[in-house]
Amino acid sequence: MALFVLACFDKPDALDLRMATREAHLAYAGKHRAMIKVAGPMLDDADGMAGSLFILEAEDRAQVEAFNAADPYQLAGLFGQVEIRGFRASIGQV
């Protein structure tokens, strides 16, 4: 198993779409708690939700891609940009 960062950046002016899809997204994430080490919304300068950040433990990048592809936020077209990177924790615990 390896750690990955999944950073998803909302499209501009997409807060209404985020809020309309939020309950489905949270339910989806709840079903994948075993692979989610930490997750939450990224904030803009006004403390408004503007993206999603996950640290995931997965077999490989393909598993992270599949997780993201099935996320209700992704299916709704919320994200303008998605980045997946390998991650190695040096300080703290995940």
N, CA, C and O atoms as a printed pandas DataFrame, in Angstrom:
     atom_number atom_name residue_name chain_id  residue_number  x_coord  y_coord  z_coord
0              1         N          MET        A               1    0.845   -1.179    0.000
1              2        CA          MET        A               1    0.000    0.000    0.000
2              3         C          MET        A               1    0.889    1.240    0.000
3              4         O          MET        A               1    1.973    1.245    0.583
4              5         N          ALA        A               2    0.413    2.281   -0.658
5              6        CA          ALA        A               2    1.157    3.533   -0.760
6              7         C          ALA        A               2    0.207    4.685   -0.446
7              8         O          ALA        A               2   -1.014    4.541   -0.513
8              9         N          LEU        A               3    0.792    5.828   -0.103
9             10        CA          LEU        A               3    0.013    7.028    0.159
10            11         C          LEU        A               3   -0.005    7.920   -1.078
11            12         O          LEU        A               3    0.973    8.006   -1.821
12            13         N          PHE        A               4   -1.140    8.577   -1.277
13            14        CA          PHE        A               4   -1.328    9.498   -2.391
14            15         C          PHE        A               4   -2.065   10.730   -1.907
15            16         O          PHE        A               4   -2.901   10.655   -1.007
16            17         N          VAL        A               5   -1.747   11.868   -2.513
17            18        CA          VAL        A               5   -2.525   13.084   -2.328
18            19         C          VAL        A               5   -3.421   13.230   -3.552
19            20         O          VAL        A               5   -2.958   13.148   -4.689
20            21         N          LEU        A               6   -4.692   13.444   -3.306
21            22        CA          LEU        A               6   -5.666   13.735   -4.354
22            23         C          LEU        A               6   -6.170   15.142   -4.089
23            24         O          LEU        A               6   -6.912   15.373   -3.135
24            25         N          ALA        A               7   -5.767   16.084   -4.934
25            26        CA          ALA        A               7   -6.167   17.479   -4.793
26            27         C          ALA        A               7   -7.111   17.841   -5.939
27            28         O          ALA        A               7   -6.740   17.757   -7.110
28            29         N          CYS        A               8   -8.318   18.238   -5.594
29            30        CA          CYS        A               8   -9.353   18.543   -6.578
30            31         C          CYS        A               8   -9.765   20.001   -6.412
31            32         O          CYS        A               8  -10.227   20.403   -5.344
32            33         N          PHE        A               9   -9.600   20.780   -7.456
33            34        CA          PHE        A               9   -9.879   22.211   -7.420
34            35         C          PHE        A               9  -11.193   22.494   -8.138
35            36         O          PHE        A               9  -11.362   22.136   -9.303
36            37         N          ASP        A              10  -12.125   23.143   -7.432
37            38        CA          ASP        A              10  -13.436   23.453   -8.008
38            39         C          ASP        A              10  -13.315   24.427   -9.173
39            40         O          ASP        A              10  -12.414   25.265   -9.209
40            41         N          LYS        A              11  -14.225   24.302  -10.110
41            42        CA          LYS        A              11  -14.358   25.298  -11.173
42            43         C          LYS        A              11  -14.781   26.621  -10.531
43            44         O          LYS        A              11  -15.372   26.612   -9.451
44            45         N          PRO        A              12  -14.499   27.734  -11.159
45            46        CA          PRO        A              12  -14.930   29.028  -10.608
46            47         C          PRO        A              12  -16.452   29.097  -10.436
47            48         O          PRO        A              12  -17.210   28.561  -11.244
48            49         N          ASP        A              13  -16.865   29.757   -9.386
49            50        CA          ASP        A              13  -18.288   30.006   -9.116
50            51         C          ASP        A              13  -19.115   28.727   -9.064
51            52         O          ASP        A              13  -20.237   28.684   -9.569
52            53         N          ALA        A              14  -18.557   27.687   -8.452
53            54        CA          ALA        A              14  -19.232   26.387   -8.425
54            55         C          ALA        A              14  -19.750   26.005   -7.034
55            56         O          ALA        A              14  -20.071   24.842   -6.793
56            57         N          LEU        A              15  -19.834   26.976   -6.123
57            58        CA          LEU        A              15  -20.266   26.649   -4.762
58            59         C          LEU        A              15  -21.674   26.051   -4.735
59            60         O          LEU        A              15  -21.928   25.127   -3.963
60            61         N          ASP        A              16  -22.580   26.551   -5.552
61            62        CA          ASP        A              16  -23.942   26.001   -5.576
62            63         C          ASP        A              16  -23.930   24.528   -5.989
63            64         O          ASP        A              16  -24.645   23.713   -5.404
64            65         N          LEU        A              17  -23.125   24.186   -6.989
65            66        CA          LEU        A              17  -23.006   22.791   -7.420
66            67         C          LEU        A              17  -22.399   21.945   -6.308
67            68         O          LEU        A              17  -22.860   20.832   -6.055
68            69         N          ARG        A              18  -21.374   22.458   -5.647
69            70        CA          ARG        A              18  -20.749   21.738   -4.529
70            71         C          ARG        A              18  -21.787   21.447   -3.449
71            72         O          ARG        A              18  -21.887   20.316   -2.973
72            73         N          MET        A              19  -22.542   22.439   -3.069
73            74        CA          MET        A              19  -23.512   22.268   -1.991
74            75         C          MET        A              19  -24.641   21.314   -2.396
75            76         O          MET        A              19  -25.130   20.545   -1.569
76            77         N          ALA        A              20  -25.046   21.362   -3.645
77            78        CA          ALA        A              20  -26.115   20.478   -4.120
78            79         C          ALA        A              20  -25.682   19.021   -4.149
79            80         O          ALA        A              20  -26.515   18.118   -4.074
80            81         N          THR        A              21  -24.387   18.795   -4.259
81            82        CA          THR        A              21  -23.849   17.443   -4.400
82            83         C          THR        A              21  -23.175   16.953   -3.118
83            84         O          THR        A              21  -22.749   15.800   -3.046
84            85         N          ARG        A              22  -23.077   17.806   -2.122
85            86        CA          ARG        A              22  -22.272   17.523   -0.931
86            87         C          ARG        A              22  -22.709   16.269   -0.173
87            88         O          ARG        A              22  -21.861   15.466    0.215
88            89         N          GLU        A              23  -23.988   16.089    0.043
89            90        CA          GLU        A              23  -24.455   14.920    0.806
90            91         C          GLU        A              23  -24.082   13.613    0.101
91            92         O          GLU        A              23  -23.661   12.656    0.751
92            93         N          ALA        A              24  -24.234   13.571   -1.209
93            94        CA          ALA        A              24  -23.855   12.369   -1.964
94            95         C          ALA        A              24  -22.352   12.141   -1.880
95            96         O          ALA        A              24  -21.902   11.003   -1.742
96            97         N          HIS        A              25  -21.572   13.220   -1.962
97            98        CA          HIS        A              25  -20.115   13.119   -1.851
98            99         C          HIS        A              25  -19.730   12.576   -0.472
99           100         O          HIS        A              25  -18.903   11.669   -0.376
100          101         N          LEU        A              26  -20.320   13.122    0.594
101          102        CA          LEU        A              26  -19.988   12.667    1.948
102          103         C          LEU        A              26  -20.378   11.201    2.163
103          104         O          LEU        A              26  -19.658   10.458    2.830
104          105         N          ALA        A              27  -21.504   10.791    1.604
105          106        CA          ALA        A              27  -21.919    9.388    1.701
106          107         C          ALA        A              27  -20.921    8.494    0.965
107          108         O          ALA        A              27  -20.549    7.431    1.462
108          109         N          TYR        A              28  -20.495    8.924   -0.210
109          110        CA          TYR        A              28  -19.507    8.178   -0.984
110          111         C          TYR        A              28  -18.196    8.059   -0.206
111          112         O          TYR        A              28  -17.628    6.972   -0.102
112          113         N          ALA        A              29  -17.722    9.170    0.336
113          114        CA          ALA        A              29  -16.479    9.146    1.105
114          115         C          ALA        A              29  -16.616    8.231    2.323
115          116         O          ALA        A              29  -15.678    7.515    2.675
116          117         N          GLY        A              30  -17.775    8.258    2.956
117          118        CA          GLY        A              30  -18.002    7.398    4.114
118          119         C          GLY        A              30  -17.875    5.923    3.799
119          120         O          GLY        A              30  -17.468    5.143    4.659
120          121         N          LYS        A              31  -18.212    5.526    2.592
121          122        CA          LYS        A              31  -18.091    4.135    2.168
122          123         C          LYS        A              31  -16.640    3.743    1.893
123          124         O          LYS        A              31  -16.334    2.559    1.751
124          125         N          HIS        A              32  -15.750    4.726    1.818
125          126        CA          HIS        A              32  -14.337    4.474    1.506
126          127         C          HIS        A              32  -13.406    4.905    2.632
127          128         O          HIS        A              32  -12.240    5.225    2.399
128          129         N          ARG        A              33  -13.928    4.910    3.846
129          130        CA          ARG        A              33  -13.137    5.366    5.004
130          131         C          ARG        A              33  -11.855    4.566    5.196
131          132         O          ARG        A              33  -10.875    5.099    5.716
132          133         N          ALA        A              34  -11.839    3.313    4.794
133          134        CA          ALA        A              34  -10.646    2.481    4.987
134          135         C          ALA        A              34   -9.457    3.023    4.201
135          136         O          ALA        A              34   -8.318    2.868    4.641
136          137         N          MET        A              35   -9.687    3.647    3.066
137          138        CA          MET        A              35   -8.574    4.164    2.273
138          139         C          MET        A              35   -8.300    5.640    2.529
139          140         O          MET        A              35   -7.242    6.141    2.148
140          141         N          ILE        A              36   -9.228    6.345    3.164
141          142        CA          ILE        A              36   -9.065    7.780    3.428
142          143         C          ILE        A              36   -8.363    7.969    4.765
143          144         O          ILE        A              36   -8.894    7.605    5.814
144          145         N          LYS        A              37   -7.170    8.540    4.718
145          146        CA          LYS        A              37   -6.419    8.822    5.942
146          147         C          LYS        A              37   -6.798   10.169    6.518
147          148         O          LYS        A              37   -6.921   10.312    7.734
148          149         N          VAL        A              38   -6.982   11.150    5.669
149          150        CA          VAL        A              38   -7.476   12.467    6.066
150          151         C          VAL        A              38   -8.083   13.113    4.821
151          152         O          VAL        A              38   -7.602   12.905    3.707
152          153         N          ALA        A              39   -9.131   13.889    5.016
153          154        CA          ALA        A              39   -9.787   14.536    3.877
154          155         C          ALA        A              39  -10.580   15.730    4.367
155          156         O          ALA        A              39  -10.974   15.804    5.531
156          157         N          GLY        A              40  -10.803   16.655    3.463
157          158        CA          GLY        A              40  -11.634   17.804    3.785
158          159         C          GLY        A              40  -11.600   18.812    2.660
159          160         O          GLY        A              40  -10.862   18.658    1.687
160          161         N          PRO        A              41  -12.417   19.857    2.806
161          162        CA          PRO        A              41  -12.466   20.876    1.764
162          163         C          PRO        A              41  -11.261   21.808    1.835
163          164         O          PRO        A              41  -10.786   22.148    2.919
164          165         N          MET        A              42  -10.780   22.210    0.677
165          166        CA          MET        A              42   -9.806   23.293    0.601
166          167         C          MET        A              42  -10.598   24.591    0.580
167          168         O          MET        A              42  -11.715   24.637    0.065
168          169         N          LEU        A              43  -10.016   25.642    1.140
169          170        CA          LEU        A              43  -10.722   26.908    1.292
170          171         C          LEU        A              43  -10.093   27.996    0.443
171          172         O          LEU        A              43   -8.889   27.992    0.190
172          173         N          ASP        A              44  -10.933   28.928    0.008
173          174        CA          ASP        A              44  -10.418   30.105   -0.696
174          175         C          ASP        A              44  -10.053   31.179    0.333
175          176         O          ASP        A              44  -10.137   30.935    1.537
176          177         N          ASP        A              45   -9.656   32.341   -0.121
177          178        CA          ASP        A              45   -9.222   33.408    0.776
178          179         C          ASP        A              45  -10.331   33.915    1.696
179          180         O          ASP        A              45  -10.044   34.514    2.732
180          181         N          ALA        A              46  -11.571   33.687    1.340
181          182        CA          ALA        A              46  -12.704   34.107    2.163
182          183         C          ALA        A              46  -13.239   32.962    3.029
183          184         O          ALA        A              46  -14.338   33.062    3.576
184          185         N          ASP        A              47  -12.466   31.872    3.156
185          186        CA          ASP        A              47  -12.836   30.677    3.921
186          187         C          ASP        A              47  -14.017   29.918    3.328
187          188         O          ASP        A              47  -14.674   29.152    4.033
188          189         N          GLY        A              48  -14.295   30.120    2.045
189          190        CA          GLY        A              48  -15.328   29.355    1.357
190          191         C          GLY        A              48  -14.738   28.086    0.761
191          192         O          GLY        A              48  -13.569   28.060    0.376
192          193         N          MET        A              49  -15.543   27.040    0.684
193          194        CA          MET        A              49  -15.064   25.789    0.103
194          195         C          MET        A              49  -14.755   25.979   -1.376
195          196         O          MET        A              49  -15.559   26.533   -2.125
196          197         N          ALA        A              50  -13.572   25.510   -1.787
197          198        CA          ALA        A              50  -13.122   25.726   -3.166
198          199         C          ALA        A              50  -12.421   24.514   -3.758
199          200         O          ALA        A              50  -11.818   24.607   -4.827
200          201         N          GLY        A              51  -12.494   23.392   -3.081
201          202        CA          GLY        A              51  -11.842   22.184   -3.569
202          203         C          GLY        A              51  -11.880   21.102   -2.508
203          204         O          GLY        A              51  -12.404   21.306   -1.413
204          205         N          SER        A              52  -11.324   19.959   -2.841
205          206        CA          SER        A              52  -11.266   18.831   -1.922
206          207         C          SER        A              52   -9.840   18.290   -1.885
207          208         O          SER        A              52   -9.170   18.202   -2.914
208          209         N          LEU        A              53   -9.389   17.930   -0.691
209          210        CA          LEU        A              53   -8.062   17.355   -0.531
210          211         C          LEU        A              53   -8.181   16.050    0.235
211          212         O          LEU        A              53   -8.818   15.982    1.287
212          213         N          PHE        A              54   -7.556   15.017   -0.311
213          214        CA          PHE        A              54   -7.540   13.704    0.326
214          215         C          PHE        A              54   -6.101   13.230    0.452
215          216         O          PHE        A              54   -5.285   13.470   -0.438
216          217         N          ILE        A              55   -5.793   12.568    1.539
217          218        CA          ILE        A              55   -4.618   11.717    1.608
218          219         C          ILE        A              55   -5.180   10.310    1.694
219          220         O          ILE        A              55   -5.887    9.955    2.637
220          221         N          LEU        A              56   -4.848    9.522    0.687
221          222        CA          LEU        A              56   -5.411    8.184    0.533
222          223         C          LEU        A              56   -4.328    7.120    0.620
223          224         O          LEU        A              56   -3.193    7.338    0.195
224          225         N          GLU        A              57   -4.682    5.980    1.167
225          226        CA          GLU        A              57   -3.815    4.812    1.121
226          227         C          GLU        A              57   -4.415    3.856    0.098
227          228         O          GLU        A              57   -5.553    3.410    0.245
228          229         N          ALA        A              58   -3.645    3.548   -0.934
229          230        CA          ALA        A              58   -4.168    2.747   -2.038
230          231         C          ALA        A              58   -3.104    1.802   -2.570
231          232         O          ALA        A              58   -1.911    1.975   -2.319
232          233         N          GLU        A              59   -3.558    0.806   -3.306
233          234        CA          GLU        A              59   -2.633   -0.146   -3.926
234          235         C          GLU        A              59   -1.747    0.549   -4.947
235          236         O          GLU        A              59   -0.548    0.281   -5.032
236          237         N          ASP        A              60   -2.360    1.458   -5.730
237          238        CA          ASP        A              60   -1.624    2.130   -6.795
238          239         C          ASP        A              60   -2.404    3.355   -7.266
239          240         O          ASP        A              60   -3.523    3.603   -6.817
240          241         N          ARG        A              61   -1.811    4.098   -8.158
241          242        CA          ARG        A              61   -2.449    5.311   -8.685
242          243         C          ARG        A              61   -3.790    4.998   -9.358
243          244         O          ARG        A              61   -4.731    5.786   -9.267
244          245         N          ALA        A              62   -3.874    3.864  -10.021
245          246        CA          ALA        A              62   -5.115    3.490  -10.700
246          247         C          ALA        A              62   -6.279    3.394   -9.711
247          248         O          ALA        A              62   -7.404    3.755  -10.056
248          249         N          GLN        A              63   -6.036    2.927   -8.519
249          250        CA          GLN        A              63   -7.089    2.843   -7.511
250          251         C          GLN        A              63   -7.542    4.246   -7.089
251          252         O          GLN        A              63   -8.732    4.473   -6.869
252          253         N          VAL        A              64   -6.608    5.175   -6.976
253          254        CA          VAL        A              64   -6.947    6.565   -6.646
254          255         C          VAL        A              64   -7.744    7.189   -7.793
255          256         O          VAL        A              64   -8.731    7.886   -7.556
256          257         N          GLU        A              65   -7.321    6.943   -9.026
257          258        CA          GLU        A              65   -8.056    7.459  -10.189
258          259         C          GLU        A              65   -9.483    6.928  -10.206
259          260         O          GLU        A              65  -10.415    7.674  -10.508
260          261         N          ALA        A              66   -9.665    5.656   -9.888
261          262        CA          ALA        A              66  -10.999    5.064   -9.864
262          263         C          ALA        A              66  -11.846    5.666   -8.741
263          264         O          ALA        A              66  -13.034    5.930   -8.928
264          265         N          PHE        A              67  -11.235    5.879   -7.580
265          266        CA          PHE        A              67  -11.931    6.529   -6.475
266          267         C          PHE        A              67  -12.429    7.902   -6.901
267          268         O          PHE        A              67  -13.590    8.242   -6.673
268          269         N          ASN        A              68  -11.566    8.684   -7.511
269          270        CA          ASN        A              68  -11.941   10.026   -7.951
270          271         C          ASN        A              68  -13.001    9.979   -9.044
271          272         O          ASN        A              68  -13.938   10.776   -9.020
272          273         N          ALA        A              69  -12.877    9.081   -9.983
273          274        CA          ALA        A              69  -13.815    9.015  -11.112
274          275         C          ALA        A              69  -15.247    8.736  -10.653
275          276         O          ALA        A              69  -16.198    9.168  -11.304
276          277         N          ALA        A              70  -15.410    8.020   -9.541
277          278        CA          ALA        A              70  -16.740    7.666   -9.060
278          279         C          ALA        A              70  -17.274    8.634   -8.000
279          280         O          ALA        A              70  -18.407    8.478   -7.544
280          281         N          ASP        A              71  -16.486    9.616   -7.607
281          282        CA          ASP        A              71  -16.919   10.602   -6.609
282          283         C          ASP        A              71  -18.064   11.433   -7.195
283          284         O          ASP        A              71  -17.949   11.934   -8.313
284          285         N          PRO        A              72  -19.161   11.584   -6.459
285          286        CA          PRO        A              72  -20.265   12.400   -6.971
286          287         C          PRO        A              72  -19.870   13.819   -7.372
287          288         O          PRO        A              72  -20.459   14.375   -8.299
288          289         N          TYR        A              73  -18.896   14.413   -6.704
289          290        CA          TYR        A              73  -18.418   15.730   -7.121
290          291         C          TYR        A              73  -17.834   15.670   -8.529
291          292         O          TYR        A              73  -18.115   16.531   -9.363
292          293         N          GLN        A              74  -17.027   14.658   -8.787
293          294        CA          GLN        A              74  -16.424   14.509  -10.118
294          295         C          GLN        A              74  -17.512   14.226  -11.158
295          296         O          GLN        A              74  -17.496   14.793  -12.251
296          297         N          LEU        A              75  -18.437   13.363  -10.816
297          298        CA          LEU        A              75  -19.520   13.015  -11.744
298          299         C          LEU        A              75  -20.396   14.226  -12.065
299          300         O          LEU        A              75  -20.956   14.315  -13.158
300          301         N          ALA        A              76  -20.516   15.153  -11.121
301          302        CA          ALA        A              76  -21.328   16.353  -11.330
302          303         C          ALA        A              76  -20.590   17.438  -12.108
303          304         O          ALA        A              76  -21.186   18.447  -12.485
304          305         N          GLY        A              77  -19.292   17.233  -12.350
305          306        CA          GLY        A              77  -18.519   18.222  -13.089
306          307         C          GLY        A              77  -18.027   19.378  -12.236
307          308         O          GLY        A              77  -17.770   20.462  -12.761
308          309         N          LEU        A              78  -17.891   19.171  -10.929
309          310        CA          LEU        A              78  -17.479   20.234  -10.020
310          311         C          LEU        A              78  -16.033   20.668  -10.223
311          312         O          LEU        A              78  -15.718   21.854  -10.128
312          313         N          PHE        A              79  -15.167   19.722  -10.497
313          314        CA          PHE        A              79  -13.734   20.018  -10.500
314          315         C          PHE        A              79  -13.242   20.548  -11.842
315          316         O          PHE        A              79  -13.577   20.023  -12.904
316          317         N          GLY        A              80  -12.437   21.601  -11.760
317          318        CA          GLY        A              80  -11.789   22.144  -12.941
318          319         C          GLY        A              80  -10.414   21.542  -13.148
319          320         O          GLY        A              80   -9.919   21.474  -14.273
320          321         N          GLN        A              81   -9.798   21.106  -12.057
321          322        CA          GLN        A              81   -8.461   20.519  -12.121
322          323         C          GLN        A              81   -8.333   19.473  -11.020
323          324         O          GLN        A              81   -8.821   19.671   -9.907
324          325         N          VAL        A              82   -7.681   18.371  -11.332
325          326        CA          VAL        A              82   -7.419   17.300  -10.367
326          327         C          VAL        A              82   -5.953   16.919  -10.476
327          328         O          VAL        A              82   -5.428   16.736  -11.574
328          329         N          GLU        A              83   -5.299   16.800   -9.333
329          330        CA          GLU        A              83   -3.907   16.346   -9.290
330          331         C          GLU        A              83   -3.801   15.156   -8.360
331          332         O          GLU        A              83   -4.383   15.143   -7.275
332          333         N          ILE        A              84   -3.054   14.158   -8.795
333          334        CA          ILE        A              84   -2.764   12.985   -7.973
334          335         C          ILE        A              84   -1.255   12.883   -7.881
335          336         O          ILE        A              84   -0.554   12.885   -8.893
336          337         N          ARG        A              85   -0.766   12.794   -6.658
337          338        CA          ARG        A              85    0.677   12.683   -6.426
338          339         C          ARG        A              85    0.933   11.639   -5.359
339          340         O          ARG        A              85    0.153   11.482   -4.420
340          341         N          GLY        A              86    2.035   10.931   -5.518
341          342        CA          GLY        A              86    2.497   10.059   -4.456
342          343         C          GLY        A              86    2.882   10.912   -3.258
343          344         O          GLY        A              86    3.225   12.084   -3.410
344          345         N          PHE        A              87    2.826   10.318   -2.053
345          346        CA          PHE        A              87    3.087   11.066   -0.833
346          347         C          PHE        A              87    3.850   10.180    0.142
347          348         O          PHE        A              87    3.578    8.987    0.270
348          349         N          ARG        A              88    4.804   10.788    0.819
349          350        CA          ARG        A              88    5.542   10.094    1.889
350          351         C          ARG        A              88    5.475   10.976    3.130
351          352         O          ARG        A              88    5.957   12.108    3.112
352          353         N          ALA        A              89    4.885   10.468    4.198
353          354        CA          ALA        A              89    4.777   11.222    5.431
354          355         C          ALA        A              89    6.124   11.218    6.153
355          356         O          ALA        A              89    6.708   10.163    6.398
356          357         N          SER        A              90    6.601   12.407    6.487
357          358        CA          SER        A              90    7.861   12.548    7.211
358          359         C          SER        A              90    7.640   12.995    8.654
359          360         O          SER        A              90    8.410   12.642    9.547
360          361         N          ILE        A              91    6.594   13.766    8.869
361          362        CA          ILE        A              91    6.268   14.260   10.206
362          363         C          ILE        A              91    4.783   14.033   10.438
363          364         O          ILE        A              91    3.972   14.254    9.539
364          365         N          GLY        A              92    4.427   13.597   11.624
365          366        CA          GLY        A              92    3.038   13.338   11.939
366          367         C          GLY        A              92    2.646   11.917   11.547
367          368         O          GLY        A              92    3.475   11.120   11.106
368          369         N          GLN        A              93    1.393   11.632   11.716
369          370        CA          GLN        A              93    0.893   10.287   11.437
370          371         C          GLN        A              93   -0.299   10.359   10.494
371          372         O          GLN        A              93   -1.133   11.259   10.593
372          373         N          VAL        A              94   -0.364    9.415    9.594
373          374        CA          VAL        A              94   -1.507    9.291    8.703
374          375         C          VAL        A              94   -2.051    7.888    8.774
375          376         O          VAL        A              94   -3.026    7.569    8.093
